[in-house]
Amino acid sequence: MTAPGVVILLLGILVLGGGIIGYTNTASIASLIAGSASGLGLLASGLGVLRRKGLGFVFAPLITLLLIAFFAYRLVLTGDFIPSGLMGVLGLVALFLYRPMHIMPVTLFGRAVNATLRGRQGFGVTNNRVILTL
């Protein structure tokens, strides 16, 4: 599980750094808050994946999907590939590299659940099983 954890940590550092750079270039407090919140969330998720904690496996793809949606929206609005398009593409690449994560059984809220559902795509909870496949 080290490869997905490292990818999540790297994406978290990029997002956190992007929020700080956005603040220093344009004095945008929204960039600082959003970049810090999502970057720190990805860093915490990456550490959770490296330590095999259940919530890390859930929140990393969720935060990444939210970031991809946001950057796609910004790309359509502005038409500028940098930074929106670049961050969206990096998010998609990172999401693709998360694929080995769905093989690991996880524990959520003190309850053992199984996240091994090959062949299905999506995210949800059914019959005490976490569906976490990409």
C-alpha positions in Angstrom: 0.0 0.0 0.0 2.9 2.3 -0.1 2.5 3.4 -3.8 -1.1 4.8 -3.5 -0.1 6.4 -0.2 2.8 8.2 -1.7 0.7 9.3 -4.7 -1.8 10.8 -2.3 0.9 12.5 -0.3 2.4 14.0 -3.4 -1.0 15.3 -4.6 -1.7 16.7 -1.2 1.6 18.6 -1.2 0.9 20.0 -4.7 -2.6 21.1 -3.7 -1.4 22.7 -0.5 1.4 24.5 -2.4 -1.0 25.6 -5.1 -3.3 27.2 -2.5 -0.3 29.0 -0.9 0.9 30.2 -4.4 -2.6 31.3 -5.3 -2.7 33.4 -2.1 0.7 35.0 -2.7 0.0 35.8 -6.3 -3.5 37.2 -6.1 -4.1 37.7 -2.4 -7.0 35.2 -2.7 -8.0 34.0 0.8 -10.4 31.5 -0.9 -7.4 29.9 -2.6 -5.5 29.7 0.7 -8.5 28.2 2.6 -9.5 25.7 -0.1 -6.0 24.7 -1.0 -5.1 24.3 2.7 -8.2 22.3 3.6 -8.0 19.9 0.6 -4.2 19.6 0.7 -4.2 18.8 4.4 -7.1 16.4 3.9 -5.1 14.6 1.2 -2.0 14.6 3.4 -4.0 13.1 6.3 -5.6 10.5 3.9 -2.2 9.6 2.5 -0.9 9.0 6.0 -4.0 7.0 6.7 -3.4 4.8 3.6 0.2 4.3 4.6 -0.8 3.2 8.1 -3.7 1.2 6.6 -6.5 3.2 8.3 -10.0 2.8 6.8 -10.9 6.5 6.5 -7.8 7.2 4.4 -9.1 4.8 1.8 -12.4 6.6 1.7 -11.5 10.2 1.8 -8.6 10.3 -0.6 -10.7 9.4 -3.7 -13.5 11.6 -2.5 -11.4 14.7 -2.0 -9.7 14.0 -5.4 -13.0 13.7 -7.2 -14.2 17.0 -5.7 -10.9 18.7 -6.8 -11.3 17.3 -10.3 -14.8 18.6 -10.5 -13.8 22.0 -9.2 -10.8 22.3 -11.6 -12.9 21.2 -14.6 -15.5 23.9 -13.7 -12.7 26.5 -13.5 -11.2 25.3 -16.8 -14.6 25.7 -18.5 -15.0 29.1 -16.9 -11.6 30.6 -17.7 -10.4 28.5 -20.6 -6.9 28.7 -19.2 -5.2 25.3 -19.0 -2.8 26.4 -16.3 -3.5 26.0 -13.4 -7.0 24.5 -13.6 -6.5 22.1 -16.5 -3.2 20.9 -15.2 -4.5 20.2 -11.7 -7.5 18.4 -13.1 -5.3 16.2 -15.2 -3.0 15.5 -12.3 -6.0 14.6 -10.2 -7.2 12.2 -12.9 -3.8 10.6 -13.1 -3.6 10.3 -9.3 -7.1 8.8 -9.2 -6.0 6.2 -11.7 -3.0 5.4 -9.6 -5.2 4.9 -6.5 -6.5 1.7 -8.2 -4.6 -0.8 -5.9 -6.4 0.7 -2.9 -9.7 -1.2 -3.4 -8.1 -4.6 -2.6 -7.5 -3.8 1.1 -10.1 -4.7 3.7 -10.8 -1.6 5.8 -12.3 -0.7 9.1 -14.9 2.1 9.4 -16.2 3.3 12.7 -14.9 0.2 14.5 -16.6 -2.2 12.1 -14.7 -4.4 9.7 -16.0 -4.0 6.1 -14.8 -5.4 2.9 -13.7 -3.1 0.1 -12.8 -5.9 -2.4 -15.5 -5.7 -5.0 -13.7 -6.2 -8.4 -15.6 -5.5 -11.5 -17.9 -2.8 -10.0 -17.3 0.9 -10.2 -18.4 3.6 -7.9 -18.6 4.4 -4.3 -21.2 3.6 -1.7 -22.1 1.4 1.2 -24.3 -1.7 0.7 -24.8 -4.6 3.1 -22.0 -3.5 5.4 -19.6 -3.4 2.4 -17.8 -0.3 1.2 -17.7 -0.1 -2.5 -14.5 1.7 -3.3 -13.4 0.9 -6.8 -12.2 3.2 -9.5 
